[in-house]
Amino acid sequence: MNKGFTLMEMLVAVMLMGILLTGVVGVMPQFTSGVRSNESKRQTIEDIYTGMSMLENDINSYYDKFSGGFDNATMQILKTPAKSDTLPSPRINVIYTVETEQKNGVSVTSLYRYSKNATVEQGGLKTKLFSADSIKFSYLNEQANFEPVWSSNIKAPVALRLQVITNNKEWHRTIPFMLRSLEAS
């Protein structure tokens, strides 16, 4: 009685291993691209939430009045940080804009935050917060209706709604305005 494998058994085993490995190697690129796709989607969602939080923080931390116009693509805040006995309090102009550009024949819509010292003509910082398929501002009036353009130059809206659509998912964040009077332009 022999205690080993025949040549034929070894060839069959090697051939079966080759078939199994070919199947595993064939599935690997699909698996890794799926992981990369999920990571990209997760990063996009994280960027959207970060941008929404930054906008909410800017609205809730101003100590001055709003100025300029509001529409579905631009919102401007003029804010003065809390006064300090030792440091001057510069007025900060913060503008959120929705910009659409073409990249390789595809429209890309992005939300930007531009901030600068309101007393200085030049300079400032423009930051891209996130990109999405659609980004819109709308404004809640006192009759509880959302409007795409805010036309009052006396009062700020009751709330701002930021609507973001990307990858067939929709996010909304509604942020109430605490100070309701507008600075005369």
TAKA-V539460 format. One line per field, one symbol per residue. ss: DSSP state (H for helix, E for strand, L for the rest). phi: phi as a letter, one per 30 degrees, with the letter a starting at -180 (. if undefined). burial: + if it has 24 or more other ideal C-beta (glycine too) atoms within 12 Angstrom, else -. A space follows every 10 residues. Layout:
ss = ???
phi = ???
burial = ???
This chain:
ss = LLLLLLHHHH HHHHHHHHHH HHHHHHHHHH HHHHHHHHHH HHHHHHHHHH HHHHHHHHHH LLLLLELLLE LLLEEEEEEE LLLLLLLLLL EEEEEEEEEE EEELLEEEEE EEEEEEELLL LLLLEEEEEE EELEEEEEEE LLLLLEELLE LLLLELLLEE EEEEEELLEE EEEEEELLLL EELLL
phi = .dcbcddddd dddddddddd dddddddedd dddddddddd dddddddddd dddddddddd cdbbcdbicb bdbbbbbcbc dedbdccdcd dcccbcbcbc bcbhicdccb ccccbaddcc dcjjbcbdda cadbbbcbbd cdcicdcdbc cdccbdddac cccbbahibb bbbccdcdcc ccddd
burial = ---------- ---------- ---------- ---------- ---+--++-- ++-+++-++- -+-+++++-+ -+++++++++ ---------- +++++++++- --------++ +++++--+-- -------+++ ++++++++++ +----++--+ -----+++++ ++++-+---- +-+-+-+-+- -++--
